[in-house]
């Protein structure tokens, strides 16, 4: 993996999640200013869609 100048990669510090492993808990801010906690959704199906370049201007 290459990293552009001026950006920091935390990939080496991030634990790997394998298929079948439970997702680690996390919190995200919503567009409405609320917080989403994955722990609140345990036992339900959750689909996450990531758009890494959606707001980067590239």
ABEGO torsion letter per residue (X at the ends): XBBBBGBBBAAAABBBBBBGBBBBBBBBBBAAGBBBBAAAABGBBBBBBBBAAAAAGX
